[in-house]
Every structure is written in C-alpha cells, then in structure tokens.
C-alpha cells in the first residue's frame, strides 16, 4: 500500500469510525466529517481530524484537505434531495481531489429489494422497494459515473443490518426494548461494524473497485437473534409477537417488506476473512468485550 495514503471519510459515524480504526496508523493524513462540533472528540479518538460538513459545497478548510486526499470513503446517506456530494462534485472529482486514487461508497443490500427469501449476489438485478433503497441505488449510479469520468476505482460496499458495541440485541434486551416479531419465512443478514471496517480497509489498501456485499454468513429470522442474545445473558426472551398485528412505525414495517439471503463470496475472494462471520460469534464477542 502507498505509505502516503491520505484518507477522508464523509459521514464519520458508526461505520466510518470503524473504518478509521481499521486503517489505524497506515495513513499520512486521515480526516472525517460530522454535522457539528459535538462529535469532534469522538472523531479525534479514532485518529481523524474533524471537519464540519452539512451539505452543499465543502468549506475552505475541508476543500484544502480534499486537495490532498488519495482515498475517499462516502458514508452519508442520501436525503430527499439525493446524495449531497454528487452535486458538490458535479464539476468532476479531479477538480476537487487531484490526487484521488480510490473511492469507497457505503451502500445497502436494500438495493436488491425483495427476493422471497432466495439468495442474491452482486450480479443480481436490483429492484429496490423502499424510497431509501431507491435513493441508494441512484447514488451508487451517480458515484459510478463520477468515478468513471475521473478514472478512479470505485468500491460499492453493500451492507446488511449493522450491529456492534452499543448497538446490538444484547443492548436492546438490557434496555427492555427487544421484541420477538414473528413473520414466517422472514430472514435478514447482519454485519458486525468491525467487519465493515476490516473489509473497507482491505479494499482501500488494494485499490479494488467493483460491487461487494459485506454481510455475514448466516441470514436468520430476527427472533432467533433475540432468543440467542437472551440465552447468552441467562434471561427469558420477550414473548413472541405476530408481525401482522404488531404496533410498528412505517419505517420498521418497511424493513420486513424485503426478504432475501445475501451472499458474500466476492469480498472473501478479494482476500477478506470475517472476524464475526455470524451473529453467534458477533454477540459472543460483544458480551466478552462488555464483561
């Protein structure tokens, strides 16, 4: 890997910070954006120089950092107006980042839509259902066009349900918020945030482009995950609740409108070995870490 890697992470949240930690001391410079100064300490603790970005054109100090950037990670979700950076960079990536060598775009397996529980891979035709997944696919296409014009490899990193420290089934049980919703045949994939960091770091080091599903090996019914977390904790799981009659927000209900099993062979073929290949090892690791 080029020892002069200069990294910029747009949207240094849960996943972005994991990527920063995975690349650790490998960068000559590493920066990350957040919407306000309240999270500056968190970014600095992960080795990132913090910048404020709330959409629109980058500020002068952020633009100066971008002029040195060689590796860009985009982790900001599109909003009602689309991807905020596509318009900001409409004049071409090279005009803003003349040294750019690689882009990683964090997307979602939601772009595949509903496949009735069947397996999908990166060659599966996308037919997103929800508005947010439609927007993600449009953003993927926008970044592909920008990267193509700039002659820069783009890794589209499609993520499944993200969990990790402070954001997992053990924590929801501890907080009394866990539910065992039953919808027959429904399965989801998941991904530990540490594996998002590790897989993205691998692709950045290798300068690999393409589409990669970064997801676990064990698509499973959501109630199974809650039941296993309860078993680990030595507590009774919450009672089963029928999905059809459950009181859910429209967004929560919309997640259940997509049912598929997502394959991850391509990121493994690129050389990545998952630290937590399933929710069993992931939750066991989180319980150990909290202990």
Helices and strands as residue ranges (DSSP letters): E 6-10, H 14-23, G 24-26, E 29-34, G 37-39, H 40-45, E 49-52, H 60-66, E 71-74, H 84-88, H 93-96, E 102-108, G 109-112, E 119-120, H 131-150, E 153-159, E 161-163, H 169-174, E 180-182, E 190-192, H 193-206, E 210-214, H 222-233, E 240-242, G 243-245, H 250-255, E 261-262, H 265-269, H 279-290
